[in-house]
């Protein structure tokens, strides 16, 4: 069964959904900064003047920060996969020239929002651990080796996960989404409703005007 393709109102809805997801991903990035600032401040000993022994507390907070940043990044990654459902539908029905061109562009190595976001989270995660290590080194009477080892294990695991998701397409469902839309569109005339408008009183079909709705798609 062939896909019917979106009409003009459907396109507006899809573009609005895509823009909303882009905004949500931006909000998640700013939330990561807020979490980073709050937890790094929490690491600082309250009685630093008295050279209080902080023990492994900074590493515990660093571990919490690593897990929280990874969770936020995973949510942003899932939002990207959700956005791909919409963009691949527009591409399969040939309802968006931009999505068709952008898909071709991304076939070659490029720098986009996905890798920039991954780098951003990688840096925050690493800086959080370095800050915790510095505090433990300065304010611990007995250096907390056990807490350090645990924090390092969590740091390495989360860094590798974020890197593979952002740079190696781990858990990226774009290929499966594209295949699913293609299977649903087998035997159909791609874009039959997308590029042609029927005149109300007969006559030859005329090409539809370019879509005026503006949106931004970040990869």
PEMOTA-V962459 format. One record per backbone hydrogen bond with DSSP energy under -1.0 kcal/mol. CO is the residue of the C=O (numbers start at 1). NH is the residue of the N-H. Records with the same first field share a line. If there is no record, write none. Layout:
CO->NH + NH
This chain:
7->11
8->12
9->13
10->14
11->15
12->16
13->17
14->18
15->19
16->20
17->21
18->22
19->23
20->24
21->25
22->26
23->27
24->28
25->29
26->30
27->31
28->32
29->33
30->34
31->35
32->36
33->37
34->38
35->39
36->40
37->41
38->42
39->43
47->52
48->51
54->57
56->60
57->61
58->62
59->63
60->64
61->65
62->66
63->67
64->68
65->69
66->70
67->71
68->72
69->73
70->74
71->75
72->76
73->77
74->78
75->79
76->80
77->81
78->82
79->83
80->84
83->87
84->88
85->89
86->90
87->91
88->92
89->93
90->95
91->94
96->100
97->101
98->102
99->103
100->104
101->105
102->106
104->107
105->108
112->116
113->117
114->118
115->119
116->120
117->121
118->122
119->123
120->124
121->125
122->126
123->127
124->128
125->129
126->130
127->131
128->132
129->133
130->134
131->135
132->136
133->137
134->138
135->139
136->140
139->54
143->145
144->148
145->149
146->150
147->151
148->152
149->153
150->154
151->155
152->156
153->157
154->158
155->159
156->160
157->161
158->162
159->163
160->164
161->165
162->166
163->167
164->168 + 170
169->172
173->177
174->178
175->179
176->180
177->181
178->182
179->183
180->184
181->185
183->186
185->188
189->192
191->195
195->208
197->206
199->202
206->197
